[in-house]
């Protein structure tokens, strides 16, 4: 066989990272543009992110389904990724009226264990314990490795056990639910996780398929992490550490990573002087990837004020970063309906698509989400389908939409409590006049403008409209290095079911231990402490592991 692979693109999510991963492994990528392309392909990969129904309708409209099923039936190498795995089954609860390819019998079910976040986002196992012994690797899968998942629907293990002779399943567990992490039969190999976003472990899996090395021998890792019983009950999902890079144009016109105290990013305390330059975004993202960051987030804090589609340097940052950084990339800033200087209007969906094409896996919506939430409540909590959140999530899935929230703590005098109109909580940190209750007020424009909406109300609204994850900042904690606002995090986690990323205030590894032990947060984000070189991502993970918290270990060579 040659060194070519054909991709079947259903126009969903970030395909650039998969192309980059394949090319890094020495293979040439071709696209399936015609039936002949599919009939003559040496290897076919069917990737996908988002909605099962959208994926299958796209395939049906293209006329590719009979050609694809014939290709598979002839015993030729085929790999499905995420929705590409889901499409192989009979049906999905995500859209029950749309049939899958039926290569395997079974129905995708939504995760229903009420004590865990949905979507299932993060690094988890694909343990092929039912057929592999120590030192054996099926399609590059290893028991001790962790892989990146992002989905709300999975094939329950109970259904996978009925798939028949010759079917091999790698099991993943989320909470108490076991589901198919990967599946293999003859020429077919499919993963629910994203190998192109799973670091070295994922590249190894992808290489095994490309090389058609179905079973290989290796030396199992001898590293043993002390894992607490509480972590075992989480079902193998690791604690995510995210490196966040605030990016803006400096006075010379170059994009730099910066960080400020309370959103002041200039060198002098009076707001004057040069923009604080902590490094170049691509180089710093690659550094954090090598250190073991589970995700990298870019927040462009100034360059999107006119039109993000004209911000070609930031788009190029995404393109260059995705060539060598094989973990999820999120981009935030300006995700809304915008207009060019000539008046041409670009819908938010068009803006998001450009970011996905350039290498982003998720887009982060900030101030626009507050306006969307306010409109949602003004419309008696009836979605219109017209907001940026709804349009992007309907096209790419809710896991592709992050909403970045900037609340601030406001103390409430005891005399105001009986008639106070917003949700509030008691606090262990009394206010300047002895107040013992606070509410968290939503803000926009980086905290500069308050809005009459509680953080809980905002969180519920964007969840209802299709947001898949919250990036929870804190105006009070930003730049303080004093630890996360645990009361804020707990209040928001109680309000929603979608995953929450804790942000603002991290100054040392113990702050990450504290937030994971004292809240139900799904991930934690660090910025300044990494940028200034005070700590590395790997040091934070080592401290977490010493405390019995499950983390992903960075692996060596492919």
N, C-alpha and C positions, 0 to 999 in steps of 0.2 A: 504493500500500500504506500501511497505517496504521503506528503506532509500537508494535506489540505483537509479542511473541515467546512461544511456548509451549515449556516445558521438559518433557522426558520423564524422570522421575526413577526410577531403579532402586534408590533408597535405598542409595546407596554413597558414603561420603566426604563431603567438605565442598562442599555446593551453595550455601551462603550467599554465598561469595565470588563465584561466578558471577552470582548474582542482584544483588549489589551492583555488579558491573562493568557489567551490562546497564543497571541503573537509572542509573548514573553517566553512561552514554552517551545517556540521554534516552529509553529504551524502557521499556515497561510489561511486566512478567512475568506470565504466566499458566501454570498447571500443567495438564498433560494428565491429566485425571481420568476422562475417558470417551472412547469411540470417536468421539463427535461432536466433542469438543474437538480431536482429532487431524485429523479430516476437514475441519474448518472453519478450521484454523490458517493464519495468513499465513506464519509462519516457524516452524520447529521446530529446537530444539537438543537433542541427545541426549548429555548429559555422563555421565561415570562414572569411578569410581576403584576399583581392586581387581581382583577375580577375574573372568575371562572367563566361566567356567562359571556363576558366581552371577548375573552380569548376564543371560546368555541364558536361564537357567532362570526368572528373575524375569519377563522379557518373555514367555516362553512361558506361564507360569501366568496372566499378566494378560490374555492373549488379544489383545495389541496387535500381534503380528507381522504378520498379514495387512494390517491397517490401515496400519501403518508402511510396509510395502513398497509398498502401493498409493499412499500419499502421495508417496513418492519417485518412483515410476514415472510419476506425473502431471507431473513436472518442477517441483515446488514447492520453495522454498528449504529445504534441510536441511543442518545442520552437526552433525558428531560430534566429541566431545572425548575423548581418551585411550581408555578402553574403548568409547566411542561410535564411534571410528574402528575399533577392533579388531572390533566387532560386524558391520561391513560386509563382512568377509571370510568365506571359506568355513569356516575352522576355526582352532583354536589348540592348540599343544602343551600349554598350561596345563591343558586338559581335553579330550582328544582325542575323547571320545564325545559332545560337545555341539556341534552345528552352529551356525555363524554365520548371518547373513542372506543371505550369498552375493551381495551386490550387486557385489562384486569377487571374482575368483578369487584364491586365495592362502591360505597358512597362516602364522599367527604362530609364530615360532621363539624359543626362549629364547636370550639372549646366551650364547655358548659360548667366547669368546676368553678363555682362562684367566688372562690377566695383568691383567684389569680387574675392578672391583667390580660386583656384581649384587645389587640392582637398579641400573639406570642412573638416578642421581639427580643433577640439576643443570641448569646452563644450557648449551645447545648450539644448534647452527645448524639452520635449515631452508632450505637453499640450493637455490633453484629455478633452477639454472644451465642446465638442459636446455632451457629455453624462454624465459627472460626475459633481455632485454638490460639494459644499465645504465640506471637510471632507470625501469624498469618494475617494478610491484609487483602480484603476483597475490594477491587477497584480503588485501592489506596486508602480505604477507610481504616481507622485505628481506634481501638477502644478508648484510649486515653485522650484522644484529640477532641477539640471543641469546634463546632461549625456554626455559621451565622444563619439563623432562621428569622423570617418575618412573614407571618401568615396568621389567619384567624380560623382556618379550616384545615383539618387533617384527616388521614385515613386511620380510624381506630385499629389498634393491634388486633382486636377481636375479629375484625373483618379480614385483616391481612392473613390470619391463620387459615382462612378458608380458600386461599388463592390457588392451591393445588401443587402438584409435584414440580420440582425444578425452580420454584420461586424462593428467593432468599431475601430476607428482610433485615434491615438494620433498624433497631428500635430506638426511639427517642421518648423521653418522658417529661411532661410538663405538669407540675403539680402531681395529682394522682392519676392523670390520664396518660396512657401509653399510645403512641401513634407511629406511623411509618416515617422514619427519617430518611431512608433510602430503600430502593427495591431493585432486584436484579432477576432476570430470567434470560438465559442464553445471550442473545445479542443486545438485549434491552438493559439499560441502567438508568435510573432516575433518582434524583435527590430532592427532598423537600427543602433542604437548605441551599444556600447560594455558595458554591465552591469559589467563585470569583471574588467573593467578599469574605472568605474565611481564612485569609492569610496563607501561610505556608501549608497548613493542613489542607486547605481547600485546593490550592494549586497542585498538591500531590494527587488529590482525587481526580482533578481534571486531566492531569498528565497521564494517569493510569488509563483513563478512557481513551485519550488520543493515541496513546501507544498500544492500546488494546492489551494491556497487562492486567488480566482479570484477577489473578491471585498472585501475590508476591510475598516474599519472606522479609522480615525486618526484625530489628532488635527492639523489644518493647522498652518503653521508658521506665527507668527505675525511680523516678521522682514520685514521692508520695506526699500528698497534701493532707493535712489534718482537717477533716471536714466534720463540722458539728452535725448533730441530729437534725437541727432545724434546717440546715442546708440540704441534707438528704431529702427532707420532706418537700423541698422546692422542686425536686425532680430533675436535677442536673443542670438547671439554668444558672449560669455564672453571674456574678456581680459585674456589671458593665462600667468601665472607666472610659470617659469620653474626654478627649483633648479639644478645647475650643479655641479658635483663633479669630480674634476681632481684627478685621482687615479694613484698611482705609487708605486713601491716597494721601501721601505726605505733601509737604509744601513744594517738593521738587517734581511732583506728579507721578511718583512711583508708588505701587501698592506695597504696603508694609503691614506686618503684624504689630498691633499696638495694644496697650492695656492702660486703663486709667483708674483713678479712685473716684467713685461716684460719677462715672462717665466722663471725667475730664481726662483727655488723652494727650494734653500738652505738657511739656517738661516743667514749666513753672507753676507754682501754686495759684497764681492769679489768672491762669488760663492763657497766658501768653507763651511765647517760645515755640520751638519746633515740636511737631508731632512726635510723640515717643515712638522710636523705632526699635522693635525687639527682634527683627529678623524678616526674612523673605518667606511668604506663605507656603510656597511649594516645598522649599527645603525644610521648613519646620514641620510640615505635615509628614514628610518622609521620616524625619527624626522620631516623631512620636509613634509612627507605625512600627519602626524598628524597636522602639522601647516597649511595645506591647499594647498601645492604645487600642481599645475595642472599636472605637469609632472616632472620626475626626469631623468637627463642625466648623464651617466658615460662616462668620457673621459679618457681612459687609456693612459697616456702620455709617458710611457717608456716600458711597459712590452710586447708589441707586436712586438718588433723589430726583433725577430727571427721567431717565429711561434705562432700565437694566439691560434691555436688548442692545443698547449702544455701548454697554460697558464691556467691550471685548477683552480688556486685560483680565478681568475677573473670570470671564468664561474660559480664557486660556489657562488661568490658574487651575480650574477644574480639570481641563483636558490634560494638562501636564501632571497633575497630582494623581489622576486615575491610572496613569501609566505604570506607576510603581507602588501605589498604596492600595492594597487589596483588602481593605476593610470599608464599611459603609461611610459614605461622605454625605453630609448635610450642608445645604447652602441656605442662608437666610438674608433677607434684605430686598425690599421692593417687590415682593410677590403679590401683585395686585393688578387691576386694570390700569394700564399706563398709556401715555401718549408721547410720541416723538416730538421733538421741537417743531416739526412741520405740521403737527396736529394729527398724525396717523395714530389711531387707537389700537393698542395691543391688549387683548384680554389676558387675564391672569393665567388661563390655561396655556396660552401660547408662550408666555414668559416661563412657566414651569417646564414646558416641553423643551425649551432651549437649554435649560439647566440639566434636565435628564439626559439630553443628547450629548451635553458637554461632559458628563461624568458624575452628576449628582444622583444619589439614591433617594434622598428625601429633600423636600423643600420646607423651609421654616417660615411661617407667616406671623407677623408681629402686629403692628398697629391696626392693619386692615381687619384682623380677626376681631378686634374690639368693636369696630363699626358693624361687622357682620353679626356679632352677638346682640348688639343693641337693636339692630333691625329685626332679628329673630324674635326677641321679646316684644317688640312693638307690633309684630304680626301675630301675636297670641301663640307664640312658639310653633308656628307652622312653617316648615321649610319651603322655600320658593324654588330651590334648585338653581338659583341665579348667582349665588355667592362664589367667591374664589375657592373656598373650602369644599363646597359641594361639587363644583365642576372638576376640580383636580382629583378629588377622591373617587368620583364616579368613573373617571378615565383610567386612573393609575392605582386605585385602591387606597383605603384610608391609611395604610401603613406608610404611604409616601408623603403624608401631610403631617407636619409637626406645627404646633402653635406655640409660639414663644410669648410668655406672659411676664409682665413687669409689675407686680403688685408692690404696694408699700404699706407698712404697718401704721394704723391710725388708732390712737387710744380713745376710749369712750368714757366720759364721766359717768359715774354710777347713776346720777340723776336722769341721764338720757336713756338708760337701758329699757325702761318700760315701753317707750314709743320708738325705739331705734329701728329704722326701716331695712337694715342690711343684716346679713348673717354675721355673727361675731362669735368669738371664743374667749374663754378665760385664759389668762397668760401667767406664767411663772415669773415674768419680768415686769414688775409694776412700772407705770408711766411716771412722768415728772411730778405729777400731783397725786401719786398713789393709785392711779387707775389700775384695775385688775382685769379689764376686758379690752379686746382690740378687734377691729375688723381690718381685712386686707383689701385695700382699695386698688382697683385696676388703674393703670396709667398707660399713656401712649407716648410716642416720640422719645423713647429711651428714658422714660420716667419723668420727662419734663412737664407733662400735662396730665392731671388726674381726671378720671372719669367716674360718674356715679354708678359704678357696677362693682359688685364684690368679686373676688377671685373665684369663689365657688360657683357663682352664677355664670361667669365667663367660661369656666371649665366645662360646666354642664352643657352650655349652649354649643360650644365648638365640638364637643363629643357627639351631640345629637346631629350635627350638621356633617359629620364625616371625618373629623380630625382623628388620627390614629395614635398620637403621642403628644405629651405636653412637655415643653422645656420651661421649667418653673424657676424664674429668676427671683431676685429679691433686691429691691432698691436699697433697703436698709443694710443689707449684708455685702453688697458688691464692693470689692476692693478692700474689705476690712481684714481679711485673713483670720477671721475669728470663728469660723465654722458656719455650717449651713443653718438656715432658719428651720429648725425641726418642727416647730408649731405650725408654721405655714405649710410645710410638706404634708404633715399628717392631716391637716384640714382639707387639702386638695385631694389627697388619696381617698379620703372618706367620701368625697363628692362624686368621683368618677371611677370607671373601671379600666379605662385605657392606661397604658404605661405612663409614668411620670419620671422625668429626668430632673434630679435636684441640681440646682446651679446657684452660684454666688456665695462667696465666703470661705471657700476652701483655702487653707494656708499650710496644712501639713497632713501627712498620711492619717493621723488619728482622727481627723475630721471626717474622712471617708468611712472609717470604722464606725464612728458615732452615727453617721446618717444611715448606714445599712443596719445597724443594730437597733436603733431607736425609732426608725420609720419603716414603712413598707415601700419605699422608693424603689424603682426598677433600675435606675442607673444614676451615676453621679458624675458631674462635670468639673474639670479643673482648667484653669487658664494661667493666671499670673504666676503661681508657684512653679509651674512647668516652664513658662517662658523665661523667667528670671534665672532658671537653672538651680533653684533651691532644692528641688526634688525631681526625680525622674518617674515616669509612669510605672516602670518596673518596681521601684521602691515602694510605691503605694500598694501595688499588688502583693508584694512580699509581706507587708504589714497585715494586709487583709487575710492572707493565707495563714499567717501565724496566729490569727485570732479565730481560725476555723471557718472563715468565709470563703466560699468557692469562687475561684477566679480562673480565667483562661491563661495558661502559660504560653509564652511565645515559643514557637518551635524553631529548630535550626534549619538545615538544608532540606530541600524538597526530596 
